[in-house]
Structures are given as C-alpha cells and as structure tokens.
Amino acid sequence: MAHVQACPKYPVAKLFNVLPAKYIEALEQNQKIASCCRHPENHEVEAFYSNENEKTPDIYKFHCRCGRVHTRFCIGQGDVRPFWEVR
C-alpha cells in the first residue's frame, strides 16, 4: 500500500516551532550520517500517512540538500505528530 501525503515538503528552518525538538536533535546528534545531514537547516521535511486509514501523519521524511533522505516513523500513542499547511 502506498503512503498518502499529509503535509507538503517545506523547509525545516521554517518549522522549528512545529517540529518536536527531538526530531531536530536526532539529526544534529547522529554521528552515523554525513556532516551536511546533521544541519537541520539543510533539510526540507514532508509528512505522510502510512495508509489511508491513519488519522494523523506517522511518517516524516527529511530531505537533505545533498540528496539523502532521513525517515522518522512514529509509532504508539505517545509520539507527537506534527502537522503543517503551506499557504
């Protein structure tokens, strides 16, 4: 089943007040990814529903300028699931 887009791709720098700090810190602190990928301001993020029955987005894809994509999955009830609209 294909993922359903919930929120369009948008610069992370413009969503610092929407995205949980742990999402940003996960990029900054991850020594296993390229140095350019550890700078959240180098990314755009988009959100997806894993299936058409989801009520809130549960997949977040962070696209680095270098072309790499870092995906975050939200599972369980305790995760914050940000949502944004671009006008």
DOTOR-111221 format. One record per residue (C-alpha): residue number from 1; residue in one letter; x, y, z. Coordinates in steps of 0.02 Angstrom, whole numbers, plus 50000, padded with zeros to 5 digits. Example, Ala and Ser with C-alpha at 12.3 -4.5 7.8 and 13.67 -1.06 7.14 Angstrom:
2
+-----+---+-------+-------+-------+
!   k ! r !  east ! north !    up !
+-----+---+-------+-------+-------+
!   1 ! a ! 50615 ! 49775 ! 50390 !
!   2 ! s ! 50684 ! 49947 ! 50357 !
+-----+---+-------+-------+-------+
***
This chain:
87
+-----+---+-------+-------+-------+
!   k ! r !  east ! north !    up !
+-----+---+-------+-------+-------+
!   1 ! m ! 50000 ! 50000 ! 50000 !
!   2 ! a ! 50068 ! 50171 ! 49953 !
!   3 ! h ! 50095 ! 50309 ! 50079 !
!   4 ! v ! 49975 ! 50455 ! 50071 !
!   5 ! q ! 50049 ! 50630 ! 50082 !
!   6 ! a ! 49986 ! 50727 ! 50234 !
!   7 ! c ! 50095 ! 50883 ! 50229 !
!   8 ! p ! 50194 ! 50952 ! 50082 !
!   9 ! k ! 50383 ! 50967 ! 50080 !
!  10 ! y ! 50434 ! 51125 ! 50174 !
!  11 ! p ! 50599 ! 51195 ! 50244 !
!  12 ! v ! 50637 ! 51130 ! 50418 !
!  13 ! a ! 50702 ! 51302 ! 50467 !
!  14 ! k ! 50525 ! 51371 ! 50447 !
!  15 ! l ! 50452 ! 51230 ! 50553 !
!  16 ! f ! 50565 ! 51240 ! 50707 !
!  17 ! n ! 50413 ! 51295 ! 50809 !
!  18 ! v ! 50308 ! 51149 ! 50744 !
!  19 ! l ! 50429 ! 51002 ! 50744 !
!  20 ! p ! 50473 ! 50922 ! 50912 !
!  21 ! a ! 50648 ! 50962 ! 50972 !
!  22 ! k ! 50690 ! 50776 ! 50974 !
!  23 ! y ! 50668 ! 50769 ! 50784 !
!  24 ! i ! 50795 ! 50909 ! 50762 !
!  25 ! e ! 50914 ! 50837 ! 50891 !
!  26 ! a ! 50908 ! 50666 ! 50808 !
!  27 ! l ! 50983 ! 50742 ! 50651 !
!  28 ! e ! 51109 ! 50850 ! 50742 !
!  29 ! q ! 51171 ! 50712 ! 50858 !
!  30 ! n ! 51180 ! 50566 ! 50735 !
!  31 ! q ! 51365 ! 50532 ! 50704 !
!  32 ! k ! 51320 ! 50395 ! 50578 !
!  33 ! i ! 51258 ! 50517 ! 50446 !
!  34 ! a ! 51355 ! 50639 ! 50336 !
!  35 ! s ! 51405 ! 50805 ! 50414 !
!  36 ! c ! 51291 ! 50904 ! 50297 !
!  37 ! c ! 51144 ! 50798 ! 50355 !
!  38 ! r ! 51175 ! 50848 ! 50537 !
!  39 ! h ! 51118 ! 51025 ! 50500 !
!  40 ! p ! 50927 ! 51031 ! 50505 !
!  41 ! e ! 50925 ! 51195 ! 50411 !
!  42 ! n ! 50991 ! 51097 ! 50259 !
!  43 ! h ! 50830 ! 50996 ! 50253 !
!  44 ! e ! 50652 ! 51003 ! 50193 !
!  45 ! v ! 50526 ! 50889 ! 50277 !
!  46 ! e ! 50365 ! 50810 ! 50217 !
!  47 ! a ! 50239 ! 50705 ! 50313 !
!  48 ! f ! 50142 ! 50551 ! 50261 !
!  49 ! y ! 50005 ! 50437 ! 50324 !
!  50 ! s ! 50066 ! 50257 ! 50317 !
!  51 ! n ! 49895 ! 50209 ! 50249 !
!  52 ! e ! 49733 ! 50296 ! 50205 !
!  53 ! n ! 49652 ! 50249 ! 50372 !
!  54 ! e ! 49777 ! 50345 ! 50480 !
!  55 ! k ! 49707 ! 50499 ! 50567 !
!  56 ! t ! 49874 ! 50588 ! 50593 !
!  57 ! p ! 50038 ! 50579 ! 50497 !
!  58 ! d ! 50155 ! 50443 ! 50557 !
!  59 ! i ! 50300 ! 50453 ! 50433 !
!  60 ! y ! 50414 ! 50605 ! 50416 !
!  61 ! k ! 50544 ! 50615 ! 50278 !
!  62 ! f ! 50686 ! 50739 ! 50297 !
!  63 ! h ! 50766 ! 50781 ! 50129 !
!  64 ! c ! 50944 ! 50847 ! 50139 !
!  65 ! r ! 51013 ! 50962 ! 50004 !
!  66 ! c ! 51141 ! 50826 ! 49963 !
!  67 ! g ! 51001 ! 50711 ! 49907 !
!  68 ! r ! 50994 ! 50594 ! 50058 !
!  69 ! v ! 50827 ! 50561 ! 50142 !
!  70 ! h ! 50810 ! 50525 ! 50328 !
!  71 ! t ! 50646 ! 50446 ! 50380 !
!  72 ! r ! 50565 ! 50451 ! 50552 !
!  73 ! f ! 50422 ! 50334 ! 50596 !
!  74 ! c ! 50300 ! 50374 ! 50737 !
!  75 ! i ! 50225 ! 50226 ! 50825 !
!  76 ! g ! 50119 ! 50212 ! 50980 !
!  77 ! q ! 50009 ! 50340 ! 51062 !
!  78 ! g ! 50141 ! 50446 ! 51149 !
!  79 ! d ! 50229 ! 50517 ! 50997 !
!  80 ! v ! 50198 ! 50697 ! 50947 !
!  81 ! r ! 50142 ! 50700 ! 50766 !
!  82 ! p ! 50163 ! 50875 ! 50695 !
!  83 ! f ! 50055 ! 50938 ! 50553 !
!  84 ! w ! 50076 ! 51094 ! 50446 !
!  85 ! e ! 49992 ! 51177 ! 50299 !
!  86 ! v ! 50081 ! 51283 ! 50169 !
!  87 ! r ! 49985 ! 51432 ! 50104 !
+-----+---+-------+-------+-------+
***
